Amino acid sequence: MSFNIALSGVNAAQKDLDTTANNIANVNTVGFKESRAEFGDVYAASLLAGAKTKVGDGVLTAEVAQQFTQGSLQFTNNALDLAITGNGFFATIPETTSRDFSFTRAGMFKLNSENFVVNSNGDHLLGFPVNPDGSSASVALSTAQPIRIPDSSGTPQQTREVDLKMNLPANDTGLDPADFDPTDPLTYNAATSVTVYDSLGDSHVQTFYFIKDSTIVPPAANEWVMVTAVDDVLVDITNNDGSTVTAPGASPNSAGTNTGNAVTGSRLQFSSGGDFIGIQSGNGLAQPDSKLITEALGNTILSNGSDPLQTLTIDFNLNAATATPDEPTQFASAFEVTALDQDGLPVGRLTGIDIGPDGLVRATYSNGTSEPLSRVTLVRFANEQGLTQKGNTQWQESILSGEALAGEATTGTFGTINSSALEQANVNLTSELIDMIIAQRNFQANSRALEVNNQLNQTVLNIR
């Protein structure tokens, strides 16, 4: 019997050495979780045996249990390197149509030839579908889909509104708007321009010309005529109420609807203090309205097949509610544009991928836009140690682990996701080396017990 007891001790010590050696071997394996050999004594007794004098029958390995403690983070320059701080696993599948889930803490992801996010085994990382505002459409594991990074360009957006704020010089010499010629700087007082975009993302230059009117009787030193052109073609302007004010110009508008050389512009009126009163409407009265609308640009300007009905709204940002105009102004200082913005966008190319702590994957484009693509799926289990090891730092669900529960990072008991970081193995090399020495001593002691038992048996056999 003592042979079997010592042999079980040798086997247990060998299992402890194997477990320690495996931990040491994977000290640099990303996402690896160390194991611990757990042992139990063997004890068996019959009804007639003396329990007080019974000796145990040795030791056996109860379980090699993995320890899912947090590993340290190593930061990288790859946005697709992901690490989980806290509870949770990444969910992966081998094929886009597969439902054979695997779970891992190793976040070394990359793009494959089809722009899917995969790990080194080629398994696809799963994410929840998201709405345009970035919120998750569903958090069920059954609805999770492989994350794919688009290789298409960002969608262009045609310009609908131009916000214009400026100061017109009150001390400038008045001019006759009838003499206006966009090619002659002496026929207007000031000009500025902005790049606008059509529905295809092609760029065009919209120019604003300002003429201090000297022809009004009685003289009105605080009234200006504004004319606009797109790609050097003058276009008509209407007030927001649909009325127009004709400002003489040098050429007809883009649509060719003018019969003479007059282009419909607009008259901007200011108070004696230089504040913006409003825009003169068709009945000759000033209206407290800060918006003007151009005619449809038409095929003459938009000759590339984009939307010919595109119009441009010019907003002067008058705050009529407080009767305190924001802009424009007419002070005795130089012409100055304080704001000139438009809401259009050109075609954009993919410039980067951002993954937030909540797992939201967002594509950024060169035109300044960003688009939410997916939200990285996290999965947790009631008993992590019940997971079945699959290799390559992956696990699968089992009866002992409980059902996989999916969710979003930073919610509930789920941890956060760190982009450009990897979770190192949770192996403490110093502790493992000490454990190896202890296991070695145990192995030697049990081997010595076998040797002593052999010597005793030899002594018995030599008795005559």
C-alpha positions as CSV (number, residue, x, y, z in Angstrom):
1,M,0.0,0.0,0.0
2,S,2.8,2.4,0.8
3,F,4.1,2.0,-2.7
4,N,0.7,3.3,-4.1
5,I,0.7,6.2,-1.7
6,A,4.2,7.3,-2.6
7,L,3.4,6.8,-6.3
8,S,0.3,9.0,-6.0
9,G,2.5,11.6,-4.5
10,V,5.0,11.4,-7.4
11,N,2.1,11.7,-9.8
12,A,0.7,14.8,-8.0
13,A,4.1,16.4,-7.8
14,Q,4.5,15.7,-11.6
15,K,1.1,17.3,-12.3
16,D,2.1,20.4,-10.2
17,L,5.4,20.6,-12.2
18,D,3.5,20.3,-15.5
19,T,1.1,23.1,-14.5
20,T,3.9,25.4,-13.4
21,A,5.9,24.7,-16.5
22,N,2.9,25.5,-18.7
23,N,2.4,28.8,-16.8
24,I,6.0,29.7,-17.3
25,A,5.9,28.8,-21.0
26,N,3.0,31.1,-21.6
27,V,4.3,34.1,-19.6
28,N,4.3,36.2,-22.8
29,T,1.1,34.8,-24.3
30,V,-1.4,37.6,-24.7
31,G,-4.7,36.9,-22.9
32,F,-3.3,33.7,-21.2
33,K,-4.7,32.8,-17.8
34,E,-2.6,30.8,-15.4
35,S,-3.6,27.5,-14.0
36,R,-3.4,26.1,-10.5
37,A,-3.2,22.4,-9.7
38,E,-5.7,21.5,-7.0
39,F,-5.3,18.3,-5.0
40,G,-7.4,16.2,-2.7
41,D,-6.5,13.4,-0.3
42,V,-7.7,9.8,-0.9
43,Y,-9.3,8.1,2.1
44,A,-11.3,4.8,2.1
45,A,-12.5,2.8,5.0
46,S,-14.8,-0.2,5.5
47,L,-17.4,-0.7,8.3
48,L,-15.1,-3.0,10.2
49,A,-11.9,-1.0,9.8
50,G,-10.6,1.0,12.7
51,A,-11.1,4.6,11.7
52,K,-8.8,5.9,14.4
53,T,-5.9,3.9,13.0
54,K,-6.7,4.2,9.3
55,V,-4.0,5.8,7.1
56,G,-4.9,7.8,4.0
57,D,-4.5,6.2,0.6
58,G,-2.5,9.0,-1.0
59,V,-3.4,12.1,-3.1
60,L,-5.1,12.7,-6.4
61,T,-5.5,15.8,-8.7
62,A,-8.9,17.2,-8.1
63,E,-8.7,19.9,-10.9
64,V,-6.4,22.0,-12.9
65,A,-8.3,25.3,-12.4
66,Q,-7.6,28.4,-14.5
67,Q,-7.4,31.7,-12.6
68,F,-9.2,34.5,-14.5
69,T,-7.5,37.4,-12.6
70,Q,-6.7,40.6,-14.5
71,G,-3.5,40.7,-16.4
72,S,-1.4,43.9,-16.8
73,L,-1.9,46.1,-19.9
74,Q,0.7,46.6,-22.6
75,F,0.0,49.6,-24.8
76,T,0.6,49.5,-28.6
77,N,0.1,51.7,-31.7
78,N,-2.6,49.5,-33.3
79,A,-6.1,50.7,-32.8
80,L,-7.4,47.2,-33.3
81,D,-5.4,45.8,-30.4
82,L,-8.1,45.5,-27.6
83,A,-7.8,44.8,-23.9
84,I,-10.6,44.3,-21.4
85,T,-10.3,45.9,-18.0
86,G,-12.6,44.1,-15.7
87,N,-15.1,41.3,-16.5
88,G,-15.9,39.9,-19.9
89,F,-14.7,38.0,-23.0
90,F,-14.6,38.9,-26.7
91,A,-16.8,36.7,-28.8
92,T,-15.5,35.2,-32.1
93,I,-16.8,32.8,-34.8
94,P,-14.7,30.9,-37.4
95,E,-16.9,32.0,-40.4
96,T,-19.3,34.8,-41.0
97,T,-22.2,32.5,-41.1
98,S,-21.2,30.3,-38.2
99,R,-22.7,30.2,-34.7
100,D,-19.9,28.2,-33.2
101,F,-18.9,30.8,-30.6
102,S,-15.5,31.0,-29.0
103,F,-14.5,33.4,-26.2
104,T,-11.2,35.0,-25.6
105,R,-9.4,37.7,-23.7
106,A,-6.6,38.0,-26.3
107,G,-7.4,41.1,-28.3
108,M,-4.8,41.0,-31.1
109,F,-7.1,41.8,-34.0
110,K,-6.4,42.8,-37.5
111,L,-8.2,43.1,-40.9
112,N,-8.4,40.2,-43.3
113,S,-8.7,40.5,-47.1
114,E,-12.4,41.3,-46.9
115,N,-11.9,44.0,-44.3
116,F,-13.4,41.9,-41.4
117,V,-11.8,42.2,-38.0
118,V,-10.2,38.9,-37.2
119,N,-7.6,37.4,-34.8
120,S,-4.5,35.5,-35.6
121,N,-6.6,32.3,-36.1
122,G,-8.8,34.0,-38.6
123,D,-11.8,34.0,-36.3
124,H,-14.2,37.0,-36.7
125,L,-14.7,39.5,-33.9
126,L,-18.4,40.0,-33.1
127,G,-20.2,43.3,-32.5
128,F,-23.7,44.5,-31.9
129,P,-25.4,46.5,-34.8
130,V,-25.8,50.2,-34.0
131,N,-28.1,53.0,-34.9
132,P,-26.9,56.1,-36.7
133,D,-26.5,57.9,-33.4
134,G,-24.2,55.1,-32.1
135,S,-26.8,53.4,-29.7
136,S,-27.0,49.6,-29.9
137,A,-29.9,48.2,-31.8
138,S,-29.7,44.9,-29.9
139,V,-27.5,43.4,-27.2
140,A,-28.4,39.7,-27.7
141,L,-25.6,37.4,-28.7
142,S,-27.8,35.9,-31.4
143,T,-27.9,39.2,-33.2
144,A,-24.2,39.9,-33.0
145,Q,-22.5,40.2,-36.4
146,P,-18.8,40.1,-37.6
147,I,-17.4,43.6,-37.5
148,R,-16.4,44.9,-40.9
149,I,-14.5,48.1,-41.6
150,P,-15.8,49.7,-44.8
151,D,-13.3,50.5,-47.6
152,S,-15.7,53.0,-49.3
153,S,-15.3,56.7,-49.1
154,G,-17.3,59.0,-46.8
155,T,-20.6,60.1,-48.3
156,P,-20.6,63.7,-49.6
157,Q,-23.2,66.3,-48.5
158,Q,-24.4,69.2,-50.6
159,T,-24.2,72.7,-49.1
160,R,-27.6,74.0,-48.0
161,E,-26.7,76.9,-45.8
162,V,-23.9,79.4,-45.5
163,D,-23.5,81.3,-42.3
164,L,-22.0,84.7,-42.8
165,K,-20.8,87.2,-40.2
166,M,-18.9,90.3,-41.1
167,N,-18.3,94.0,-40.5
168,L,-18.9,96.4,-43.4
169,P,-16.8,99.6,-43.3
170,A,-19.1,102.6,-42.5
171,N,-16.5,105.1,-43.7
172,D,-16.2,103.6,-47.2
173,T,-17.1,105.7,-50.2
174,G,-20.5,105.0,-51.7
175,L,-20.8,103.5,-55.2
176,D,-23.5,103.2,-57.8
177,P,-24.7,99.6,-57.9
178,A,-25.5,100.0,-61.6
179,D,-21.8,100.1,-62.3
180,F,-21.2,96.8,-60.5
181,D,-18.9,94.5,-62.4
182,P,-17.5,91.4,-60.6
183,T,-14.3,91.6,-62.7
184,D,-13.6,95.2,-61.7
185,P,-12.7,95.6,-57.9
186,L,-13.4,99.4,-58.2
187,T,-17.1,98.8,-58.7
188,Y,-17.7,97.2,-55.3
189,N,-16.5,97.9,-51.7
190,A,-15.8,94.5,-50.4
191,A,-15.9,90.8,-51.3
192,T,-15.4,87.4,-49.7
193,S,-15.8,83.8,-50.8
194,V,-16.4,80.3,-49.4
195,T,-16.1,76.8,-50.9
196,V,-19.5,75.1,-51.2
197,Y,-20.3,71.5,-52.4
198,D,-22.9,70.0,-54.7
199,S,-24.7,66.7,-54.2
200,L,-21.8,64.7,-55.7
201,G,-19.2,66.3,-53.4
202,D,-17.7,68.5,-56.1
203,S,-16.5,71.9,-54.9
204,H,-17.6,75.3,-56.1
205,V,-16.6,78.8,-55.0
206,Q,-19.4,81.1,-53.8
207,T,-18.4,84.8,-53.8
208,F,-20.2,87.6,-52.0
209,Y,-19.9,91.2,-53.2
210,F,-20.9,94.2,-51.1
211,I,-21.7,97.7,-52.6
212,K,-22.4,100.7,-50.4
213,D,-25.3,102.3,-52.2
214,S,-24.8,106.0,-52.9
215,T,-27.9,106.5,-55.2
216,I,-30.8,106.3,-52.7
217,V,-32.8,109.5,-52.4
218,P,-32.9,110.7,-49.7
219,P,-29.3,109.5,-49.1
220,A,-29.1,106.4,-46.9
221,A,-25.5,105.9,-45.8
222,N,-26.4,102.7,-44.0
223,E,-27.7,100.6,-46.8
224,W,-25.6,98.1,-48.8
225,V,-26.4,95.9,-51.8
226,M,-25.1,92.3,-51.7
227,V,-24.7,90.3,-54.8
228,T,-23.5,86.7,-55.0
229,A,-21.9,84.5,-57.6
230,V,-21.1,80.8,-57.8
231,D,-18.1,79.9,-59.9
232,D,-18.1,83.5,-61.2
233,V,-21.7,83.2,-62.5
234,L,-24.1,85.7,-60.8
235,V,-27.2,84.1,-59.2
236,D,-30.4,85.6,-58.1
237,I,-31.3,86.1,-54.4
238,T,-34.7,86.1,-52.9
239,N,-35.7,87.2,-49.4
240,N,-36.9,84.5,-47.0
241,D,-40.5,85.7,-47.6
242,G,-40.1,85.2,-51.4
243,S,-39.8,88.8,-52.3
244,T,-36.9,90.2,-54.3
245,V,-34.9,93.4,-54.7
246,T,-33.2,94.0,-58.0
247,A,-29.6,95.1,-57.9
248,P,-28.1,96.1,-61.2
249,G,-25.3,93.9,-62.4
250,A,-23.0,93.2,-65.3
251,S,-24.4,89.8,-66.4
252,P,-27.6,87.7,-66.3
253,N,-28.1,84.9,-63.7
254,S,-27.1,81.3,-64.2
255,A,-30.5,80.1,-65.3
256,G,-30.8,82.8,-67.9
257,T,-34.2,84.0,-66.7
258,N,-33.2,87.6,-66.5
259,T,-33.9,89.5,-69.8
260,G,-31.4,92.3,-69.1
261,N,-28.1,92.8,-67.3
262,A,-29.7,93.1,-63.9
263,V,-29.2,90.4,-61.3
264,T,-31.4,90.1,-58.2
265,G,-29.4,90.8,-55.1
266,S,-30.4,92.0,-51.7
267,R,-30.3,95.2,-49.7
268,L,-28.8,95.1,-46.1
269,Q,-29.9,97.9,-43.8
270,F,-28.1,99.1,-40.7
271,S,-29.0,101.5,-37.9
272,S,-27.2,104.7,-37.1
273,G,-25.3,102.7,-34.4
274,G,-24.1,100.2,-37.0
275,D,-26.4,97.4,-35.9
276,F,-28.1,95.2,-38.5
277,I,-31.8,96.2,-39.0
278,G,-32.7,93.6,-41.6
279,I,-33.1,92.9,-45.3
280,Q,-35.3,95.1,-47.4
281,S,-38.2,93.2,-48.8
282,G,-40.0,93.7,-52.1
283,N,-42.3,96.4,-50.7
284,G,-39.4,98.5,-49.8
285,L,-39.7,98.0,-46.0
286,A,-37.0,96.4,-43.9
287,Q,-37.9,93.0,-42.5
288,P,-36.2,91.5,-39.4
289,D,-35.1,88.4,-41.3
290,S,-31.6,87.1,-41.3
291,K,-31.9,84.6,-44.2
292,L,-31.6,84.9,-48.0
293,I,-32.0,82.1,-50.6
294,T,-30.4,81.9,-54.0
295,E,-32.1,80.6,-57.0
296,A,-31.6,77.0,-58.1
297,L,-28.0,76.8,-59.4
298,G,-29.1,74.9,-62.5
299,N,-27.1,72.9,-65.1
300,T,-25.1,75.9,-66.2
301,I,-23.1,75.9,-62.9
302,L,-23.7,72.3,-61.9
303,S,-22.7,70.7,-65.2
304,N,-21.3,67.5,-63.6
305,G,-24.7,65.8,-63.2
306,S,-25.4,66.8,-59.6
307,D,-28.7,68.1,-58.4
308,P,-29.6,71.2,-60.5
309,L,-32.3,72.3,-58.0
310,Q,-29.7,72.9,-55.3
311,T,-30.2,76.3,-53.6
312,L,-28.0,78.1,-51.1
313,T,-29.4,79.8,-48.0
314,I,-27.4,82.7,-46.7
315,D,-27.9,83.2,-42.9
316,F,-26.7,86.4,-41.2
317,N,-27.5,85.0,-37.7
318,L,-29.7,87.9,-36.7
319,N,-31.0,87.3,-33.1
320,A,-34.5,88.7,-33.6
321,A,-35.8,87.3,-30.3
322,T,-33.6,89.7,-28.2
323,A,-33.5,92.4,-30.8
324,T,-29.7,92.3,-30.5
325,P,-28.2,91.5,-33.9
326,D,-25.2,89.1,-33.7
327,E,-23.9,90.0,-37.1
328,P,-23.3,91.7,-39.5
329,T,-22.4,95.1,-38.4
330,Q,-21.5,98.4,-40.0
331,F,-18.8,100.2,-37.9
332,A,-16.1,102.6,-38.8
333,S,-13.5,99.9,-39.2
334,A,-12.1,97.8,-41.9
335,F,-14.0,95.1,-43.7
336,E,-13.7,92.0,-41.6
337,V,-15.3,88.5,-41.9
338,T,-15.7,87.1,-38.4
339,A,-17.4,83.8,-39.5
340,L,-18.0,82.1,-42.8
341,D,-19.2,78.5,-42.5
342,Q,-21.1,76.1,-44.7
343,D,-22.7,72.7,-44.0
344,G,-21.6,70.8,-47.1
345,L,-19.0,68.0,-47.2
346,P,-16.7,66.7,-50.0
347,V,-16.1,63.0,-50.6
348,G,-14.0,61.6,-47.7
349,R,-11.6,58.8,-47.5
350,L,-11.2,56.5,-44.5
351,T,-8.5,57.9,-42.3
352,G,-8.8,56.0,-39.1
353,I,-10.7,53.7,-36.7
354,D,-11.6,54.7,-33.2
355,I,-12.8,52.3,-30.6
356,G,-14.1,53.8,-27.4
357,P,-14.2,52.4,-23.8
358,D,-17.8,51.4,-24.4
359,G,-16.7,49.3,-27.5
360,L,-18.2,51.7,-30.1
361,V,-16.3,51.2,-33.3
362,R,-16.3,54.5,-35.3
363,A,-14.8,55.2,-38.7
364,T,-13.4,58.6,-39.3
365,Y,-13.1,60.2,-42.8
366,S,-10.9,62.9,-44.3
367,N,-13.9,65.2,-44.8
368,G,-14.3,65.5,-41.0
369,T,-17.2,63.1,-40.6
370,S,-17.4,59.9,-38.5
371,E,-19.7,57.0,-38.8
372,P,-20.5,54.4,-36.0
373,L,-20.0,50.9,-37.4
374,S,-20.6,48.5,-34.6
375,R,-20.2,47.9,-30.8
376,V,-17.8,45.2,-29.7
377,T,-19.7,42.4,-28.0
378,L,-18.7,41.3,-24.5
379,V,-19.8,38.1,-22.9
380,R,-19.6,36.9,-19.3
381,F,-20.4,33.7,-17.4
382,A,-21.6,32.8,-14.0
383,N,-18.6,30.4,-13.5
384,E,-15.6,31.3,-15.6
385,Q,-13.6,28.3,-14.3
386,G,-16.2,26.0,-15.8
387,L,-15.3,27.1,-19.4
388,T,-13.9,24.5,-21.7
389,Q,-10.4,25.2,-22.9
390,K,-10.1,25.2,-26.7
391,G,-6.5,26.3,-27.1
392,N,-5.0,29.5,-28.6
393,T,-6.3,31.3,-25.5
394,Q,-9.9,30.5,-26.4
395,W,-12.7,29.0,-24.4
396,Q,-16.1,27.6,-25.1
397,E,-19.3,27.5,-23.1
398,S,-20.0,24.4,-21.0
399,I,-22.7,23.2,-18.6
400,L,-20.4,24.1,-15.7
401,S,-19.8,27.6,-16.9
402,G,-23.4,28.5,-17.4
403,E,-25.0,30.2,-20.4
404,A,-23.2,33.0,-22.1
405,L,-24.6,36.4,-21.2
406,A,-23.9,39.2,-23.8
407,G,-23.7,42.9,-23.1
408,E,-22.0,46.2,-23.7
409,A,-18.8,47.4,-22.1
410,T,-19.1,49.8,-19.2
411,T,-22.6,48.5,-18.4
412,G,-23.6,46.3,-15.5
413,T,-20.7,44.1,-14.4
414,F,-18.9,44.3,-17.8
415,G,-15.5,45.9,-17.9
416,T,-14.2,48.6,-20.2
417,I,-12.4,48.2,-23.5
418,N,-9.0,49.7,-24.0
419,S,-8.0,50.4,-27.6
420,S,-4.4,50.2,-28.6
421,A,-3.6,47.9,-25.6
422,L,-3.2,44.2,-25.0
423,E,-3.8,42.2,-21.8
424,Q,-0.7,40.3,-20.8
425,A,-0.7,36.9,-19.2
426,N,-1.6,37.0,-15.5
427,V,1.4,34.8,-14.7
428,N,3.7,35.9,-11.8
429,L,7.0,34.5,-12.9
430,T,8.6,34.8,-9.4
431,S,5.7,32.9,-7.8
432,E,5.9,30.2,-10.5
433,L,9.6,29.7,-10.0
434,I,9.0,29.3,-6.2
435,D,6.2,26.8,-6.9
436,M,8.5,24.9,-9.2
437,I,11.1,24.5,-6.5
438,I,8.4,23.3,-4.1
439,A,7.0,20.8,-6.6
440,Q,10.5,19.6,-7.3
441,R,11.1,19.0,-3.5
442,N,7.8,17.1,-3.3
443,F,8.7,15.0,-6.2
444,Q,12.1,14.2,-4.6
445,A,10.4,13.4,-1.3
446,N,7.9,11.0,-2.8
447,S,10.7,9.4,-4.9
448,R,12.6,8.9,-1.6
449,A,9.5,7.3,-0.1
450,L,9.4,4.8,-3.0
451,E,13.1,4.1,-2.5
452,V,12.6,3.4,1.2
453,N,9.7,1.1,0.5
454,N,11.8,-0.8,-1.9
455,Q,14.6,-1.2,0.6
456,L,12.2,-2.4,3.3
457,N,10.7,-5.0,0.9
458,Q,14.2,-6.1,-0.1
459,T,15.0,-6.5,3.6
460,V,12.0,-8.7,4.1
461,L,12.9,-10.8,1.1
462,N,16.4,-11.4,2.5
463,I,15.1,-12.7,5.9
464,R,16.0,-16.4,6.2
